[in-house]
Amino acid sequence: MKDNPNSWMNHLPKPHSKPIYDLKVKNWQIPMRDGIRLFAKAWYPEGEGPFPAVINYDPYRSSDFRTIWRGNFFHYLARHGYVFIHLGVRGTDGSEGTVTDEYPLQEQEDGYDAVEWVSAQPWCNGNVGMMGTSYAAFTATQVAMHRPPHLKTIIPLYGTDDRYTDDVHYVGGALSAIDDLAGWATMMVSMNALPPPEYIGESFEKIWDEHLAGNSPYQLNWLEYQHDEPYWRPASLRPNYDLIECPVFIIGAWLDMYRNCAIRMFENLKAPKKLLMGPWGHVFPDWGYPGPAINFMPQAVRWFDHWLKRIDTGILEEPNFIAYMRETSGRESIPQISSGYWRNIPTWPIKDSRKENFYLCSKKTLKKEFEGSGCDNYTYFASVGMGYPSWNKTIAFGGDYARDFDDTKSLAYITDPLTERIEIMGRPQVRLTFSATAPVVNIVTKLFDLAPDGSSDLITWGVLNVTHRESHTEPKPLTPGKQVKLDIELDTTSWIFKPGHCLKLVFAGSDFPNIWPSPSPAENTIWWGEEHESCLILPVVPESDPKAAPIFGDIEMPMDRYTSKPKPTKSRLIYNQLEDLTTLEFSKGEVGGIPEDGVEVVFNEDSVFMVSNKNPAKAELKSKKDMQVIKENSKARALTKAKLESNDKDFLISYDLFVSVDDVEKFKQQWSRSYRRKLV
């Protein structure tokens, strides 16, 4: 790619740290205010200090898994003159204590104590930052809310500001399914049961036994709190954005599950801030998929240099919002590289942006003006969703049968071919007059770009449990047959609609396997016309110039210091026509290692999700997570089997954990609970 003279990224005007340091790896046990010690693994630059420090704080085991998955960026920052510390949360890896939930107040206070302990060490210059993806982005944000005096800045990649509305547990008031129990909750039961590192010394067996006896599945808490209750608030920044006073460099992505939070945090934070929104899913920008991956880590160094080393790198003189403008790839599956280009955004909201309405009209069309009045109906089918999957969109694809099924069991409205280009960025909205024959229903809304050749791109989507139409805290059942007004927010996105393409707006009662089915069969009606005002509202922005796009240059961070190899992902849809059951079988795995420590890890996942169109209250999701840590003289294995099932009144959940050393049983435990369905 040739240099673009209009791009600030071509000319980094001020000096920034260089990768000149050799490293040592050190292991520490950091004391908390109550005497508990947290395990920390540090990548330590050899040279004349003191150095600033950067902390990644999560439960993902620096002794093996987290180092393999993220060690390349730990190593990269340390070589640039930062003591990079992976801190294990209480009750995980080599940290003492127990853990029964994600993001408790105790965990936040521990993060505060760790920041202050690190800042007081003679090798530290007193300036500490936090950085990490997903869980570590959450903890960076949460610890910053407590304002440790020596926490000078954070870089959260793919984190949330609201644990209820934007996490893997509930979406639009509907219960998450495959991303929750199968995607994460079961993994954490196995991961938290694996042994601490042997090199912590005499306390090895004591800490492991303490973890096994005291830790429990996090999901037992989440099903207790099905609405937006006080339980979710202490670890949620929203709406108290003024709690954060340190500078924040936010990283988001249009295909990541936390995309809404990135924009919302940027809009509401008062502290110095910067936002980068890429085209990827939940992956690090330097190996972002779908691409283009970018040379992100030098920008992280420049940000930390400014706030932790007091080096003027010029980063604050540059646009504080950079986003990827996406456009059609001409294919129905996710391409390796997203079509589009980067855009500098000097102000947000973008100057001269506007709302543009497309009204639902007769013959299932979308028009710029009202046309007639009437209504359209669709039947709720619990198995709609896999044809155009929103769940894990970077790896899950629907086949021809699934697409045909979704098309025939959904309600779609389509524009005429566009006569001019439309660019959007932000959250599209849908306003509806709606009625249903059941008291509890979900509406799933998906927006597509329909190309002249018939191919389509799923741009964005939204889910609303209609009992949450007025409030996530106090849901109200529908009165069957009674019209209600709905405002549905679709997830934030960017997109370029080209002339000749059509907009396609689709409604269904489910998003299998992304959300749990609502319990009752239902006939749903959407009313349109001037008196109903049902419409799609697009956040239209002025056209941008690809020639002014920032250029990031070739990726500099070595990717081969720590490696893992994913096993091929397999998925299969099974249709039982006689009983009208649909089953998704899904499996994936990964193998990796840390050669210098003689450690190999193996991770296998298998999930099966069954739903019924005849009786949608009856659904069952089973997941198995098999995690192994293999060393020269031992093999530790944690195998967790979990099952979540429902009927018209209750959720029933069970976990079965089996831990072995060299194939000999060390520990086993079962948990089972039932929870009343609360308008879910």
Residue, then its C-alpha position, 0 to 999 in steps of 0.5 A: m500500500k502506498d503512503n497517503p500524504n493526507s494521512w496523519m498515520n504516515h508521519l508519526p511526528k514525535p518520538h516514541s519508545k523502541p523495542i530495545y529491552d531484553l526481558k526477564v519473566k518474574n512471578w509475584q504474589i501481591p498482597m491485598r488489604d485483607g491478607i490474600r495474595l494474588f498471583a502475578k506474572a511479569w514481563y520485566p525489561e532488563g535495563e536502567g529503570p524505574f519503568p512504568a507498569v501496565i496490568n492485565y487483570d483477569p481469571y484466564r491463567s497467565s501460567d498457561f492459557r492467557t500467556i498463550w492467547r495474549g502473551n505476544f502483546f505482553h511481550y511487545l509492550a515489555r520490550h518497549g520499556y514497560v513492566f507488563i503484569h498479568l494479574g490473576v483474579r482472586g480464586t483463579d490460577g495461583s491467586e489465593g481465595t475463592v470466586t463465585d461470580e464475575y466482577p464482584l466488588q471484592e475483585q474491583e477492590d483487589g485491582y485497586d490494591a494491586v495498582e497501588w502496590v505496583s506503583a510503590q515498588p522501587w522498579c516502578n516510576g509510580n505510573v500504572g496503566m491497565m490494558g486488556t481484552s474482554y474480561a480484562a477490559f471490564t476490570a480496567t474500566q471497573v478499577a478505574m471507577h474506583r480511582p486509584p491515585h496511581l492509575k494514569t490511563i486504561i486501554p480497554l479492548y472489547g469491554t462493556d459499560d453495562r453488564y445487563t444490557d450489553d454482555v453475554h447474559y441478557v440481550g434486550g431482556a431476552l436470555s442469551a443462550i449459546d454465548d452464555l452457558a456454552g460459550w463462557a460459563t462452562m469454560m470458567v468452571s473448568m478453567n477455575a478448577l485447573p491447578p495453580p502453577e507449581y512454582i508458587g511453592e509450598s502453598f500449591e496444594k493448599i491454594w488448589d484445594e481451596h479453589l476446588a472447595g470454594n469456587s462455584p459456577y457463575q451462572l447460578n447468579w445470573l439466572e437469579y437476576q433476570h431483570d436489570e436489578p441492583y445486582w448488575r449495577p456495581a460493576s457497570l459504569r453506565p450511567n455514572y461515567d464521571l466516575i472515570e477521571c483517567p484517560v481512556f483509549i477505547i477499542g471496539a469492533w463492528l462485529d464484536m458483542y460489545r460494539n454498543c458500549a464502545i460508542r456509548m463510553f466515547e460519547n459519555l466519558k468526560a476524561p481525555k479519550k480516544l476510540l478505534m472501531g474496526p471491522w473485526g469480531h472479538v479478536f485483537p486488532d493486530w490479527g483481526y478477523p475478518g480483516p483488515a488487521i492493523n498495526f495497532m500495538p505501536q499506537a498503544v505504545r504511543w498512548f502509554d508513552h504519553w501518559l506513563k512516560r510523559i513523552d510527547t508522541g503527538i497522539l493527542e493532536e490526531p483525530n480522537f475517533i477512527a472507524y472502519m466504513r464497511e460495505t458489501s463484499g458481494r458474498e453471503s458469507i463473511p469474507q477474510i477481508s471486509s470491504g471498505y476503508w478507514r475514516n477519520i472522524p474529527t467530531w462525534p456526532i459527525k457534522d451534518s449527520r441526520k436521521e432518515n426514515f423508511y416507512l413500512c408500507s403495503k406489499k411489504t415495502l419500505k418507502k420514504e413516504f407513507e403509503g396506505s395502511g394495514c398490517d402484516n402477520y408472522t408466526y413465531f418459530a423458535s428455530v429461526g436464526m441460523g440462516y443468517p446468524s448473528w451469533n458468532k458471525t465470524i464462524a457460523f454460517g447457515g446453509d441453503y435449507a436454513r436460509d430458506f427456512d428463515d426467509t419463509k418463517s420471517l416477515a421482510y420489508i424491502t426498498d426499491p433499488l437505491t438511486e444514490r449512495i447512503e452512508i450510515m454510522g451509529r444505531p439504526q432504530v425501528r419504531l413499530t405498532f405491534s400486537a401478539t397473541a401471547p403475553v411474552v414474545n421476543i422480536v428479532t430485527k435484522l437489517f440487510d444490504l440486498a445486492p442486485d445479484g440477490s446476495s445479501d449482507l447482514i449489517t446489524w440486528g436487535v433483540l427486544n423481549v417485548t415485556h421490556r418495552e418500557s423498562h428492563t427493571e419492571p417488565k410488563p406482560l402483553t395483553p394478547g391482541k392489544q396494540v403497543k408502541l415499540d422503539i427497538e434499537l439495533d446494534t451500532t454499525s457502519w455501512i455504505f449502501k450503494p446505488g442499485h442495492c436495496l435495504k431489507l428489514v426482517f422481523a422474526g420471533s427468535d434468533f436461534p441459537n443466540i437467544w433462549p426461546s420465549p415460552s408460548p406459541a404466538e401469532n404476531t402482527i405489525w401495523w403500518g400506515e400514517e397512524h401507526e408510524s412503523c418505520l426504520i430510522l437510519p443514522v445517515v452521515p455525510e459521504s467520506d473520502p477513501k483517499a483521506a483514510p488513515i494508513f497504519g502500516d505493516i504489522e510490527m508485533p511478532m506473532d510467533r512468540y506464543t502460539s496456539k493452533p485452533k482445531p477446525t470448528k464444526s457445526r451441524l443442524i439436525y431437523n426432526q420434521l416429525e416432532d418439529l425439533t431443531t438441534l444445533e451441534f457445535s464443536k471447536g478446540e485449540v492446542g498451544g504451549i509455552p516451550e520455555d516452561g514445558v507447558e502444553v494446553v488442550f481445550n475442547e468444547d462440544s455443545v448441543f442446543m435443541v428447540s421445539n417449534k411446537n412447544p417453544a417453552k421446552a428447550e435444552l442446551k448441553s455443553k461440555k468443556d474439557m481443559q488440560v494442562i500437560k507438563e513433562n511429569s504430570k497432566a491435570r484435566a478439568l472436565t465440566k458438563a453443563k445443562l440448561e433446560s426450560n419448561d413453561k414455568d422454570f429454568l433448570i440448570s446443572y453442572d458436573l465437574f470432574v478433575s483428575v491428575d494423570d487420569v486419577e480422580k482428584f475432585k468432583q462436584q455437582w450443582s443443580r438449581s431451578y429458577r422461576r421464569k420471570l417474563v423471559 
